[in-house]
Amino acid sequence: MTTPKKEHIGRELLSRAHSPDTADQLFTERIKQKPLYLRPTSPTPEDNRTRRRLHRLRKKEYFLRKQKPRPLSAREKRASGIYDLPKEECKYAIFKELHIMWLDYMQEILDMKSRSPEEINVSSLSHGSKLVSADFHGALVEVVRSRCAGRVGVKGIVVRDTKFTFMVVTEKDEVKTIPKEQTIFRFSVPLPESDEKQDSEGDSGKMPKKEFIFELHGSQFENRPVDRANKKFKWRNVDYL
């Protein structure tokens, strides 16, 4: 004996409120064909760990994309040969053009171009801080006093300014490294000449150029050019010569 099939509870409730045709239509559209949304299963601990790992990698990738490249270390710079000076390029004639550019740079630092020769006044109070923070690559320096007598009289253009030494190229195309410690260097900066004065001197012959002569105490100058830009210097007594 078979038991009669039980009617769906939804169809039974709709038949009480609507006609048979309307009840069948509502049951088919609203109940029978209605999509069933299932909640996804809860993630396992392994899935949570994978999701956290992917989040960390994306965050690190975004941070590295916005970050500046890492600067080279001192060992990497030496290995790359950035400090090497080829001997065939260490010629006095090549660096003489650099010296001309350096003179133009120093005249601008000492406010010589914006004034007439009569108005130029260079003093330690007004221009001392600018001179000690200036870049000396291209300066024509001469050793005038030193504890080592063999260094006195060496003259050349600075091709490398390190913390403790000046590397210069002499007129004989010789590269010499001079320690700054207990050594006094001398350099000069000529006054800029106006066009009218140059024309008048061209008629009467060459006249000696007026220039400012400075002496640089190497023991008080033992800093890299990069560090000297923001360093405050203090006056000290010179008692080592």
C-alpha positions in Angstrom: 0.0 0.0 0.0 1.5 3.3 -1.1 1.1 6.5 1.0 -0.2 9.6 -0.8 2.4 12.2 -1.7 2.3 15.1 0.7 1.6 18.5 -0.9 4.2 21.3 -0.6 3.4 23.6 2.3 3.9 26.6 0.2 1.4 25.5 -2.4 -1.1 24.7 0.3 -0.8 28.2 1.8 -1.0 29.9 -1.6 -4.1 27.9 -2.5 -5.9 29.3 0.6 -5.3 32.9 -0.4 -5.5 32.8 -4.2 -7.2 30.9 -7.1 -5.7 27.7 -8.3 -4.2 29.2 -11.4 -2.7 32.2 -9.5 -1.5 29.9 -6.7 0.3 27.6 -9.3 1.9 30.6 -11.0 3.1 32.2 -7.7 4.4 28.8 -6.5 6.4 28.2 -9.7 7.9 31.7 -10.0 8.4 32.6 -6.3 9.2 29.3 -4.7 10.1 26.6 -7.1 12.3 28.6 -9.4 13.8 30.9 -6.7 17.6 30.7 -6.6 19.1 29.2 -3.4 22.0 31.2 -2.0 24.5 29.1 0.0 27.0 30.6 2.4 30.6 29.5 1.5 32.3 27.3 4.0 34.6 28.9 6.6 38.2 29.1 5.5 40.7 26.7 7.1 43.8 27.9 9.0 45.9 27.2 6.0 43.7 29.5 3.8 44.0 32.3 6.4 47.8 31.9 6.5 48.0 32.0 2.7 45.7 35.1 2.6 47.9 36.9 5.2 51.0 36.0 3.3 49.6 37.4 0.0 48.6 40.6 1.8 52.2 41.0 3.2 53.7 40.5 -0.3 51.4 43.0 -1.9 52.1 45.5 0.8 55.9 45.0 0.5 55.7 45.3 -3.3 53.9 48.6 -3.0 56.4 49.9 -0.4 59.4 48.9 -2.6 57.8 50.6 -5.6 57.5 53.9 -3.8 60.9 53.6 -2.1 64.1 55.2 -3.6 66.9 52.9 -4.7 69.3 51.9 -2.0 72.6 53.8 -2.2 75.8 52.0 -2.9 78.0 51.1 0.0 81.7 52.1 0.2 82.8 48.6 -0.8 80.4 48.5 -3.8 81.7 51.9 -5.0 85.3 50.7 -4.8 84.4 47.5 -6.7 82.6 49.5 -9.4 85.7 51.6 -10.1 84.0 54.9 -9.5 87.1 56.3 -7.7 89.6 55.2 -10.4 91.2 57.9 -12.5 92.7 56.5 -15.8 96.3 57.7 -16.3 95.7 58.6 -19.9 93.0 61.1 -18.8 95.0 62.7 -16.0 96.3 65.5 -18.2 96.9 69.1 -17.0 95.4 70.5 -20.2 92.2 68.6 -19.7 91.6 69.8 -16.2 92.6 73.4 -17.1 89.1 73.9 -18.5 87.8 72.7 -15.1 89.9 75.3 -13.4 88.4 78.0 -15.5 84.9 76.9 -14.5 86.0 76.8 -10.9 87.2 80.4 -11.0 83.8 81.4 -12.4 82.1 79.5 -9.6 84.3 81.1 -6.9 83.7 84.6 -8.3 80.0 84.0 -8.0 80.3 82.7 -4.4 82.4 85.7 -3.4 79.8 88.2 -4.9 82.4 89.5 -7.4 80.2 89.5 -10.5 77.5 91.7 -9.1 79.8 94.5 -8.0 82.4 96.7 -9.5 86.1 96.0 -8.7 86.2 99.0 -6.3 83.2 97.7 -4.3 84.5 94.2 -3.8 85.3 93.5 -0.2 86.1 89.9 0.9 86.5 89.3 4.6 86.4 86.3 6.9 83.2 87.5 8.6 81.2 88.0 5.4 82.6 85.2 3.2 84.4 82.8 5.5 81.5 80.4 5.8 81.1 80.3 2.1 84.7 79.6 1.5 84.9 76.7 3.9 81.8 75.1 2.4 82.8 75.6 -1.2 83.8 72.8 -3.6 87.5 72.7 -4.5 87.4 70.3 -7.4 89.2 72.3 -10.1 91.1 74.7 -7.8 94.8 75.5 -8.6 96.5 75.0 -5.2 100.1 75.2 -4.1 101.7 73.9 -0.9 103.4 76.8 0.9 104.0 75.2 4.3 104.2 71.7 5.6 105.8 69.5 8.2 107.1 67.4 5.2 109.6 69.6 3.3 109.2 67.5 0.2 105.6 68.7 -0.3 106.4 72.4 -0.3 106.2 73.9 -3.7 103.9 71.2 -5.2 101.3 73.0 -7.4 98.5 71.5 -9.4 94.7 71.4 -10.1 92.6 69.5 -7.6 91.0 66.5 -9.3 89.8 64.7 -6.2 88.9 66.2 -2.8 88.7 63.5 -0.1 88.4 63.8 3.7 92.1 63.7 4.4 93.8 64.3 1.0 93.9 66.5 -2.1 94.8 64.7 -5.3 96.3 67.2 -7.8 97.5 67.1 -11.4 100.7 69.1 -12.0 101.8 70.9 -15.2 104.0 67.8 -15.9 100.9 65.6 -16.0 101.9 64.0 -12.7 99.2 62.9 -10.3 100.1 63.5 -6.6 98.2 62.8 -3.4 98.9 65.4 -0.7 97.6 64.9 2.8 95.8 67.8 4.3 97.1 67.3 7.8 99.7 69.9 8.9 99.8 71.4 5.4 98.9 74.9 4.2 97.6 75.4 0.7 97.4 78.6 -1.2 95.0 79.5 -4.0 94.0 82.7 -5.8 90.8 84.1 -7.3 91.3 86.9 -9.9 88.9 89.8 -10.1 86.4 89.8 -13.0 87.3 92.4 -15.6 84.7 94.5 -17.5 84.7 94.7 -21.2 85.7 98.4 -21.3 88.7 97.7 -19.2 89.8 94.8 -21.3 89.6 97.0 -24.5 91.7 99.7 -22.9 94.3 97.1 -21.8 94.3 95.6 -25.2 95.6 98.9 -26.7 98.2 99.6 -24.0 99.4 96.0 -23.5 98.7 93.3 -21.0 98.4 94.4 -17.4 98.8 92.1 -14.4 95.4 90.9 -13.1 94.4 91.8 -9.6 93.5 88.8 -7.5 92.6 87.7 -4.0 95.1 85.2 -2.4 93.8 82.8 0.2 95.5 80.2 2.4 93.8 77.0 3.4 94.8 75.1 6.6 94.4 71.5 5.7 94.2 70.3 9.4 91.1 72.3 9.8 89.7 71.2 6.5 89.5 67.4 7.0 86.0 66.9 5.7 84.4 65.6 2.6 82.9 68.2 0.2 79.4 66.8 0.9 79.8 67.1 4.7 81.3 70.6 4.5 78.1 72.1 3.0 76.1 71.8 6.3 79.0 71.8 8.8 79.6 74.8 11.1 83.2 75.6 11.5 84.8 77.0 14.7 87.9 79.1 14.8 90.9 77.4 16.4 94.4 78.3 17.1 97.0 77.0 14.6 100.0 75.8 16.6 101.1 72.7 14.6 103.5 74.5 12.2 
